[in-house]
Amino acid sequence: MKALTVMWRLALTGWLLSLSSAFADTVRVANTELPLFGLGNAQELRTEVYMGALYLPGNVKSVEEALDESVPKRMTMKILQDNWSSREMVRKLKERIALNNPRAVWQGQGQYILEFASAFQENLRRGDRIDIDHVPGQGVKVYGNGTLLKTVKSGALFNLLLNSWVGDNPPAQSFKTGILGGNSAKATSELTASYEALLPLPNRSFAAVKDEPKPEVKPEAKPEPKVVATAPAKAEPKPAASKPAETKPEPAETLASAEKTSNGKSADSKPAETKTEVAQAETKPAPSKPAPKPEPKPAETVLSLELPTTLLEQAFVDPDLLFGDYKRDAINLFKKNVNYPVKAFREKLQGEGVIRVTVDKRGTLLGTEIVESTGHRLLDREMTDMVNKTMPLPAMPKELPDEPYTIDIPIKFSL
């Protein structure tokens, strides 16, 4: 009897495990079931950095359809590196956004990109899971190992992040293929097994409390401009304008006194009139006193508009975004000068390689290095010739520090 009980429990456990694994490729966002759309390994120079997964509604068949802001979706990153600094991660994310989105587009979302980047305050460890959800009508929600880290109220931010995966300059071409669901069944099965086995360390969590005081500071900062706005309103030229009004009755009194010497009766009647005139003149400043009250109101609205402008300006000069934008233009310039060597074409040589270019802020070439060979000298030499044809590059934005910069240019030779 005991043996049957043990066997029954084992069978039940196995069934539950199989049931859970069957639903492991489905998540829920905004009360919508999202099946796994694609999966891939993100690499930097053939070093695996994280596994990425894209979840979309079942009726969405392409990434183009997923760009609709009314569609709920999720991007998930599972970290593969033992220790990935938050600064390095944020730098890569921002550069990748600028690399794959036109400047006119990402600049309009600049303040939201910085808000998103501020969610990552801690270094990441192998197995850590970052979920980025797009919730229609609410914006982007960022989770770290299940803990809500940040909510960014932007409907367009998620598409910038998605383009950083599937744009012209993805983390790797194989990664883009996998995210778009283009892997073979065998490759997908292997990636899925690795993805599900990658779990956070025991008791590993993110402290969301660290991010809470930041929004509290912002509302407190708003009254400060109001106080500043009332200070210039204290300039009281307008009450001073009532003083000339007081000088007007004085000549009236002198005229009246002059008339006293000529006609006593008429002089008596005119002072009474002048008194009323003086009274009227004195009442004129009275309505001018409430005049300053409406003036602080427009001053407050102007100051409140300056706050988001400052956030936008911060994004405009953010070095990671600016350098990512510069890299995109530079890579496009390099690729215009790449040719397929005739001999390599005849011999049907193919391959993918990466050449690293080091330049200074003025765009002057400091050095080159083939960090990933194509496997063929002819093709590697063509990558070097491509660089020599392109140099020098345009000068970098003045906001960037004056220091050496490296640009990795991926080149694919295929027939």
VEXTOR-736348 format. One record per residue (C-alpha): x, y, z; residue in three letters; residue number from 1. Coordinates in nm, 3 decimals, padded with zeros to 5 digits. Example, Ala and Ser with C-alpha at 12.3 -4.5 7.8 and 13.67 -1.06 7.14 Angstrom:
2
      c1      c2      c3 res   n
  01.230 -00.450  00.780 Ala   1
  01.367 -00.106  00.714 Ser   2
//
This chain:
415
      c1      c2      c3 res   n
  00.000  00.000  00.000 Met   1
  00.282  00.238  00.089 Lys   2
  00.455  00.156 -00.238 Ala   3
  00.141  00.246 -00.432 Leu   4
  00.110  00.571 -00.241 Thr   5
  00.471  00.663 -00.320 Val   6
  00.423  00.579 -00.686 Met   7
  00.104  00.783 -00.699 Trp   8
  00.278  01.084 -00.545 Arg   9
  00.567  01.055 -00.788 Leu  10
  00.328  01.036 -01.080 Ala  11
  00.137  01.338 -00.954 Leu  12
  00.458  01.535 -00.907 Thr  13
  00.572  01.450 -01.258 Gly  14
  00.237  01.555 -01.400 Trp  15
  00.249  01.887 -01.215 Leu  16
  00.603  01.952 -01.337 Leu  17
  00.506  01.877 -01.695 Ser  18
  00.203  02.102 -01.660 Leu  19
  00.411  02.390 -01.525 Ser  20
  00.670  02.353 -01.801 Ser  21
  00.395  02.353 -02.060 Ala  22
  00.287  02.696 -01.944 Phe  23
  00.639  02.828 -01.880 Ala  24
  00.639  02.995 -02.223 Asp  25
  00.331  03.205 -02.145 Thr  26
  00.309  03.518 -01.929 Val  27
  00.026  03.750 -01.835 Arg  28
  00.034  04.128 -01.890 Val  29
 -00.266  04.362 -01.860 Ala  30
 -00.500  04.064 -01.811 Asn  31
 -00.383  03.920 -02.143 Thr  32
 -00.209  03.587 -02.199 Glu  33
  00.111  03.640 -02.397 Leu  34
  00.280  03.335 -02.550 Pro  35
  00.650  03.334 -02.624 Leu  36
  00.716  03.495 -02.964 Phe  37
  01.095  03.467 -02.985 Gly  38
  01.407  03.385 -02.787 Leu  39
  01.776  03.465 -02.838 Gly  40
  02.121  03.506 -02.683 Asn  41
  02.252  03.864 -02.671 Ala  42
  02.627  03.877 -02.727 Gln  43
  02.900  04.137 -02.716 Glu  44
  03.195  04.018 -02.924 Leu  45
  03.081  03.657 -02.890 Arg  46
  03.054  03.690 -02.513 Thr  47
  02.705  03.601 -02.395 Glu  48
  02.555  03.882 -02.188 Val  49
  02.190  03.787 -02.142 Tyr  50
  01.908  03.579 -02.285 Met  51
  01.622  03.779 -02.428 Gly  52
  01.260  03.676 -02.473 Ala  53
  00.973  03.856 -02.643 Leu  54
  00.611  03.785 -02.549 Tyr  55
  00.322  03.901 -02.769 Leu  56
 -00.052  03.825 -02.788 Pro  57
 -00.137  03.516 -02.990 Gly  58
 -00.314  03.717 -03.260 Asn  59
 -00.003  03.928 -03.326 Val  60
  00.199  03.766 -03.603 Lys  61
  00.478  04.020 -03.657 Ser  62
  00.683  04.280 -03.474 Val  63
  00.529  04.546 -03.698 Glu  64
  00.188  04.462 -03.553 Glu  65
  00.338  04.464 -03.204 Ala  66
  00.442  04.828 -03.243 Leu  67
  00.079  04.929 -03.194 Asp  68
  00.064  05.100 -02.853 Glu  69
 -00.269  04.931 -02.775 Ser  70
 -00.097  04.589 -02.775 Val  71
  00.030  04.457 -02.438 Pro  72
  00.374  04.297 -02.458 Lys  73
  00.679  04.198 -02.258 Arg  74
  01.055  04.191 -02.307 Met  75
  01.248  03.973 -02.064 Thr  76
  01.621  03.966 -01.998 Met  77
  01.787  03.684 -01.805 Lys  78
  02.142  03.775 -01.715 Ile  79
  02.422  03.537 -01.819 Leu  80
  02.720  03.728 -01.681 Gln  81
  02.836  03.655 -01.328 Asp  82
  02.844  04.025 -01.243 Asn  83
  02.716  04.300 -01.472 Trp  84
  02.749  04.651 -01.332 Ser  85
  02.435  04.864 -01.347 Ser  86
  02.636  05.148 -01.503 Arg  87
  02.759  04.925 -01.785 Glu  88
  02.413  04.783 -01.841 Met  89
  02.251  05.127 -01.855 Val  90
  02.521  05.253 -02.090 Arg  91
  02.466  04.962 -02.328 Lys  92
  02.088  04.999 -02.319 Leu  93
  02.095  05.371 -02.393 Lys  94
  02.355  05.336 -02.667 Glu  95
  02.153  05.056 -02.825 Arg  96
  01.838  05.271 -02.819 Ile  97
  02.015  05.555 -03.002 Ala  98
  02.181  05.306 -03.240 Leu  99
  01.847  05.170 -03.359 Asn 100
  01.613  05.470 -03.349 Asn 101
  01.632  05.800 -03.539 Pro 102
  01.748  06.091 -03.329 Arg 103
  01.425  06.283 -03.385 Ala 104
  01.238  05.987 -03.233 Val 105
  01.449  05.907 -02.927 Trp 106
  01.503  06.272 -02.835 Gln 107
  01.128  06.316 -02.803 Gly 108
  01.134  06.033 -02.547 Gln 109
  01.460  06.142 -02.387 Gly 110
  01.327  06.214 -02.039 Gln 111
  01.145  05.879 -02.032 Tyr 112
  01.462  05.696 -02.137 Ile 113
  01.642  05.852 -01.841 Leu 114
  01.356  05.755 -01.609 Glu 115
  01.376  05.399 -01.738 Phe 116
  01.752  05.388 -01.687 Ala 117
  01.713  05.509 -01.327 Ser 118
  01.532  05.183 -01.242 Ala 119
  01.863  04.995 -01.241 Phe 120
  02.045  05.093 -00.924 Gln 121
  02.205  04.758 -00.839 Glu 122
  02.457  04.539 -01.018 Asn 123
  02.311  04.233 -01.187 Leu 124
  02.405  03.872 -01.121 Arg 125
  02.374  03.559 -01.327 Arg 126
  02.013  03.441 -01.334 Gly 127
  01.861  03.781 -01.251 Asp 128
  01.543  03.842 -01.446 Arg 129
  01.440  04.183 -01.580 Ile 130
  01.083  04.209 -01.713 Asp 131
  00.982  04.512 -01.918 Ile 132
  00.604  04.527 -01.965 Asp 133
  00.406  04.758 -02.189 His 134
  00.065  04.813 -02.031 Val 135
 -00.166  05.010 -02.263 Pro 136
 -00.281  05.333 -02.102 Gly 137
 -00.025  05.307 -01.820 Gln 138
  00.315  05.294 -01.985 Gly 139
  00.617  05.075 -01.914 Val 140
  00.657  04.876 -01.593 Lys 141
  01.004  04.747 -01.504 Val 142
  01.043  04.446 -01.273 Tyr 143
  01.354  04.295 -01.119 Gly 144
  01.310  03.932 -01.009 Asn 145
  00.937  04.000 -00.973 Gly 146
  00.968  04.329 -00.782 Thr 147
  00.828  04.642 -00.945 Leu 148
  01.120  04.882 -00.983 Leu 149
  00.977  05.162 -01.194 Lys 150
  00.673  05.276 -01.388 Thr 151
  00.744  05.508 -01.680 Val 152
  00.432  05.678 -01.810 Lys 153
  00.512  05.671 -02.179 Ser 154
  00.325  05.484 -02.448 Gly 155
  00.610  05.506 -02.700 Ala 156
  00.908  05.401 -02.485 Leu 157
  00.856  05.026 -02.527 Phe 158
  00.888  05.051 -02.904 Asn 159
  01.227  05.221 -02.868 Leu 160
  01.342  04.933 -02.648 Leu 161
  01.203  04.675 -02.888 Leu 162
  01.381  04.841 -03.181 Asn 163
  01.706  04.814 -02.986 Ser 164
  01.663  04.436 -03.021 Trp 165
  01.533  04.405 -03.376 Val 166
  01.664  04.721 -03.546 Gly 167
  01.956  04.759 -03.788 Asp 168
  02.215  04.726 -03.508 Asn 169
  02.094  04.450 -03.272 Pro 170
  02.313  04.292 -03.002 Pro 171
  02.383  04.016 -03.258 Ala 172
  02.223  03.908 -03.584 Gln 173
  02.154  03.562 -03.442 Ser 174
  01.982  03.730 -03.146 Phe 175
  01.757  03.931 -03.378 Lys 176
  01.670  03.617 -03.574 Thr 177
  01.572  03.436 -03.256 Gly 178
  01.365  03.724 -03.117 Ile 179
  01.174  03.740 -03.445 Leu 180
  01.094  03.370 -03.412 Gly 181
  01.324  03.264 -03.694 Gly 182
  01.517  02.989 -03.515 Asn 183
  01.482  02.626 -03.612 Ser 184
  01.272  02.399 -03.393 Ala 185
  01.587  02.236 -03.256 Lys 186
  01.755  02.569 -03.175 Ala 187
  01.436  02.697 -03.013 Thr 188
  01.408  02.385 -02.798 Ser 189
  01.769  02.416 -02.681 Glu 190
  01.735  02.786 -02.607 Leu 191
  01.408  02.730 -02.420 Thr 192
  01.567  02.465 -02.199 Ala 193
  01.858  02.697 -02.114 Ser 194
  01.620  02.987 -02.057 Tyr 195
  01.398  02.799 -01.812 Glu 196
  01.698  02.660 -01.623 Ala 197
  01.841  03.010 -01.570 Leu 198
  01.711  03.120 -01.229 Leu 199
  01.807  03.391 -00.977 Pro 200
  02.023  03.301 -00.681 Leu 201
  01.830  03.195 -00.368 Pro 202
  01.683  03.493 -00.181 Asn 203
  01.810  03.723 -00.455 Arg 204
  01.586  04.030 -00.484 Ser 205
  01.593  04.397 -00.578 Phe 206
  01.514  04.676 -00.335 Ala 207
  01.236  04.878 -00.493 Ala 208
  01.231  05.112 -00.191 Val 209
  01.543  05.289 -00.316 Lys 210
  01.352  05.424 -00.611 Asp 211
  01.052  05.552 -00.412 Glu 212
  01.202  05.869 -00.259 Pro 213
  01.283  06.007 -00.604 Lys 214
  00.924  06.073 -00.710 Pro 215
  00.857  06.227 -00.367 Glu 216
  01.130  06.484 -00.417 Val 217
  00.985  06.601 -00.747 Lys 218
  00.652  06.724 -00.609 Pro 219
  00.838  06.906 -00.332 Glu 220
  01.051  07.080 -00.589 Ala 221
  00.745  07.227 -00.761 Lys 222
  00.650  07.469 -00.481 Pro 223
  01.005  07.607 -00.484 Glu 224
  00.965  07.775 -00.822 Pro 225
  00.637  07.923 -00.696 Lys 226
  00.820  08.098 -00.416 Val 227
  01.075  08.225 -00.662 Val 228
  00.799  08.341 -00.891 Ala 229
  00.640  08.555 -00.619 Thr 230
  00.972  08.717 -00.537 Ala 231
  00.998  08.912 -00.862 Pro 232
  00.632  09.002 -00.822 Ala 233
  00.736  09.206 -00.517 Lys 234
  00.881  09.462 -00.749 Ala 235
  00.616  09.722 -00.679 Glu 236
  00.637  09.961 -00.968 Pro 237
  00.260  09.946 -01.004 Lys 238
  00.176  10.079 -00.656 Pro 239
  00.439  10.344 -00.727 Ala 240
  00.238  10.436 -01.034 Ala 241
 -00.035  10.559 -00.798 Ser 242
  00.202  10.823 -00.659 Lys 243
  00.189  11.036 -00.973 Pro 244
 -00.187  11.020 -00.933 Ala 245
 -00.139  11.190 -00.596 Glu 246
  00.053  11.473 -00.759 Thr 247
 -00.241  11.548 -00.987 Lys 248
 -00.466  11.681 -00.710 Pro 249
 -00.184  11.905 -00.583 Glu 250
 -00.193  12.130 -00.888 Pro 251
 -00.572  12.120 -00.859 Ala 252
 -00.541  12.261 -00.507 Glu 253
 -00.307  12.534 -00.623 Thr 254
 -00.548  12.624 -00.897 Leu 255
 -00.826  12.636 -00.640 Ala 256
 -00.623  12.857 -00.409 Ser 257
 -00.548  13.085 -00.701 Ala 258
 -00.917  13.110 -00.771 Glu 259
 -00.984  13.193 -00.404 Lys 260
 -00.801  13.517 -00.452 Thr 261
 -01.015  13.610 -00.749 Ser 262
 -01.362  13.466 -00.672 Asn 263
 -01.438  13.351 -00.322 Gly 264
 -01.759  13.165 -00.408 Lys 265
 -01.629  12.981 -00.705 Ser 266
 -01.320  12.896 -00.507 Ala 267
 -01.537  12.737 -00.238 Asp 268
 -01.718  12.519 -00.490 Ser 269
 -01.408  12.397 -00.675 Lys 270
 -01.227  12.266 -00.370 Pro 271
 -01.528  12.045 -00.308 Ala 272
 -01.497  11.920 -00.664 Glu 273
 -01.125  11.868 -00.630 Thr 274
 -01.181  11.674 -00.310 Lys 275
 -01.402  11.436 -00.496 Thr 276
 -01.143  11.421 -00.772 Glu 277
 -00.875  11.351 -00.518 Val 278
 -01.092  11.086 -00.363 Ala 279
 -01.142  10.935 -00.704 Gln 280
 -00.771  10.956 -00.774 Ala 281
 -00.703  10.786 -00.444 Glu 282
 -00.949  10.509 -00.522 Thr 283
 -00.776  10.435 -00.853 Lys 284
 -00.476  10.270 -00.686 Pro 285
 -00.719  10.053 -00.489 Ala 286
 -00.822  09.848 -00.795 Pro 287
 -00.458  09.839 -00.898 Ser 288
 -00.368  09.654 -00.576 Lys 289
 -00.544  09.331 -00.672 Pro 290
 -00.377  09.357 -01.014 Ala 291
 -00.060  09.179 -00.889 Pro 292
 -00.276  08.878 -00.788 Lys 293
 -00.332  08.747 -01.141 Pro 294
  00.032  08.817 -01.232 Glu 295
  00.186  08.535 -01.020 Pro 296
 -00.046  08.282 -01.189 Lys 297
  00.108  08.308 -01.535 Pro 298
  00.450  08.315 -01.371 Ala 299
  00.374  07.981 -01.202 Glu 300
  00.264  07.815 -01.525 Thr 301
  00.581  07.927 -01.700 Val 302
  00.798  07.781 -01.425 Leu 303
  00.608  07.452 -01.427 Ser 304
  00.677  07.421 -01.799 Leu 305
  01.049  07.473 -01.740 Glu 306
  01.079  07.150 -01.539 Leu 307
  01.017  06.900 -01.823 Pro 308
  01.228  07.120 -02.051 Thr 309
  01.519  07.066 -01.813 Thr 310
  01.466  06.689 -01.827 Leu 311
  01.464  06.704 -02.205 Leu 312
  01.785  06.905 -02.204 Glu 313
  01.948  06.642 -01.985 Gln 314
  01.856  06.378 -02.241 Ala 315
  01.986  06.595 -02.525 Phe 316
  02.332  06.603 -02.367 Val 317
  02.335  06.250 -02.224 Asp 318
  02.674  06.108 -02.333 Pro 319
  02.547  05.752 -02.382 Asp 320
  02.262  05.859 -02.607 Leu 321
  02.477  06.106 -02.800 Leu 322
  02.754  05.854 -02.856 Phe 323
  02.504  05.587 -02.960 Gly 324
  02.363  05.830 -03.213 Asp 325
  02.714  05.912 -03.338 Tyr 326
  02.799  05.542 -03.367 Lys 327
  02.490  05.478 -03.579 Arg 328
  02.591  05.746 -03.828 Asp 329
  02.954  05.629 -03.827 Ala 330
  02.862  05.265 -03.890 Ile 331
  02.644  05.372 -04.182 Asn 332
  02.937  05.569 -04.327 Leu 333
  03.170  05.270 -04.296 Phe 334
  02.926  05.029 -04.458 Lys 335
  02.893  05.255 -04.762 Lys 336
  03.262  05.193 -04.835 Asn 337
  03.269  04.814 -04.802 Val 338
  03.312  04.611 -05.122 Asn 339
  03.310  04.241 -05.192 Tyr 340
  03.663  04.150 -05.308 Pro 341
  03.653  04.009 -05.662 Val 342
  03.873  03.714 -05.576 Lys 343
  03.665  03.636 -05.266 Ala 344
  03.350  03.653 -05.477 Phe 345
  03.495  03.413 -05.735 Arg 346
  03.603  03.173 -05.464 Glu 347
  03.262  03.213 -05.296 Lys 348
  03.416  03.314 -04.965 Leu 349
  03.168  03.421 -04.698 Gln 350
  03.193  03.525 -04.337 Gly 351
  03.103  03.770 -04.062 Glu 352
  03.354  03.982 -03.878 Gly 353
  03.388  04.281 -03.648 Val 354
  03.653  04.549 -03.679 Ile 355
  03.710  04.792 -03.393 Arg 356
  03.800  05.152 -03.468 Val 357
  03.945  05.388 -03.208 Thr 358
  03.903  05.759 -03.277 Val 359
  03.940  06.082 -03.086 Asp 360
  03.668  06.340 -03.038 Lys 361
  03.766  06.515 -03.363 Arg 362
  03.708  06.193 -03.559 Gly 363
  04.077  06.124 -03.622 Thr 364
  04.177  05.759 -03.648 Leu 365
  04.388  05.636 -03.356 Leu 366
  04.392  05.265 -03.434 Gly 367
  04.210  04.960 -03.575 Thr 368
  04.177  04.602 -03.457 Glu 369
  03.996  04.302 -03.602 Ile 370
  03.826  04.167 -03.293 Val 371
  03.629  03.901 -03.482 Glu 372
  03.781  03.752 -03.795 Ser 373
  03.569  03.648 -04.091 Thr 374
  03.790  03.343 -04.125 Gly 375
  03.938  03.467 -04.453 His 376
  04.231  03.706 -04.498 Arg 377
  04.078  03.860 -04.809 Leu 378
  03.762  03.957 -04.624 Leu 379
  03.950  04.077 -04.316 Asp 380
  04.168  04.295 -04.539 Arg 381
  03.858  04.443 -04.699 Glu 382
  03.731  04.549 -04.356 Met 383
  04.058  04.733 -04.296 Thr 384
  04.041  04.895 -04.641 Asp 385
  03.685  05.003 -04.564 Met 386
  03.807  05.192 -04.257 Val 387
  04.089  05.363 -04.447 Asn 388
  03.848  05.478 -04.718 Lys 389
  03.608  05.625 -04.464 Thr 390
  03.844  05.809 -04.231 Met 391
  03.842  06.069 -04.094 Pro 392
  03.500  06.069 -03.932 Leu 393
  03.303  06.387 -03.854 Pro 394
  03.376  06.552 -03.522 Ala 395
  03.175  06.431 -03.225 Met 396
  02.916  06.644 -03.043 Pro 397
  03.074  06.910 -02.826 Lys 398
  02.891  06.773 -02.521 Glu 399
  03.102  06.454 -02.523 Leu 400
  03.425  06.443 -02.320 Pro 401
  03.754  06.480 -02.506 Asp 402
  03.880  06.121 -02.488 Glu 403
  03.934  05.817 -02.714 Pro 404
  03.624  05.630 -02.831 Tyr 405
  03.586  05.281 -02.977 Thr 406
  03.335  05.181 -03.242 Ile 407
  03.276  04.815 -03.328 Asp 408
  03.161  04.769 -03.688 Ile 409
  02.998  04.435 -03.773 Pro 410
  03.038  04.335 -04.138 Ile 411
  02.873  04.041 -04.310 Lys 412
  03.000  03.906 -04.642 Phe 413
  02.738  03.681 -04.797 Ser 414
  02.657  03.574 -05.152 Leu 415
//
